[in-house]
Amino acid sequence: MVLQLNRNHLQLELDRDIAIAMYVSLATDTGFFRYHNTTLRAFEAARELVRHGVVPGDVSLWINESVTRGSIQLLGLCLTTLEMHAGGKIATLELPRRFFADAGATPEDTEGIVNYGRNIEGVLVSALLKEGDNGTTRVSLRAKPGIDVQQVAARYGGGGHAAASGCTMPMAIGDAKRELVAILAAIV
């Protein structure tokens, strides 16, 4: 944790701006204190950061309730591609390049889209497949506790952690989806 690193080694004076940056990292990594990595230590860190001027409601508003029109339109297009696999345990979503132009969206507007698949009842793993350059596909993976998607991403030179990982697959979206679903079906 960055706060502990600072306390033990860097020993920077925490001002409000640094505290806000640390809180954003903590809050987003824990899904605003909803994910299984939310521990007593996370709450203690949040408490310390609030003491340095962080207003949690302001951060939540800034992160969760300030999206562009393009991001909403991109989400709408992406949700039309939703497919369920492995008896509803895997959800896939696709983002062809043309969706960005159609929605007037930027790559930053994809933030959080993969979670829509993960949030579906019964889904253990969600995969967002984005059309990349030169016939590649960028993949974002999110999993519920007990499923390790980092091992899947590592097969393609990617990384992350058990619950959230990503990689680039050297193939078009359709082929990537077929291959990825077969791999994921073996671990769900």
KAFENKA-V48408 format. One line per field, one symbol per residue. ss: DSSP state (H for helix, E for strand, L for the rest). phi: phi as a letter, one per 30 degrees, with the letter a starting at -180 (. if undefined). psi: psi as a letter, one per 40 degrees, with the letter a starting at -180 (. if undefined). Layout:
# KAFENKA-V48408
ss = ???
phi = ???
psi = ???
This chain:
# KAFENKA-V48408
ss = LHHHHHHHHHLLLLLHHHHHHHHHHHHHHLLLLLLLLLLHHHHHHHHHHHHLLLLHHHHHHHHHLLLLHHHHHHHHHHHLLLEEEHHHLEEEEEELHHHHHHHLLLHHHHLLHHHHHHLLLLLLEEEEEEELLLLLEEEEEEELLLLLLHHHHHLLLLEEELLEEEEEELLLHHHHHHHHHHHHHLLL
phi = .dddedddbdhdddcdddddeddedddddcihicddddbedddddeeddddcjdcedddddddcbbcddeddddeeddddcebcbhiidbcbbbbdedddddciccedddeideddddddejdcbcbcccdcdhicbdbccbbdejccddddddecicakbecabaaccdadeedddeddddddddcc
psi = hdddddddddfihhiddddddddddddddefffdieehiddddddddddddeehhddddddddefgiidddddddddddeehiiiffeehhiiigiddddddefiiddeeheddddddehhehdhhhhhhhaifeihhhhhhiiiehgeddddddfeaabidehiiihhfiidddddddddddddee.
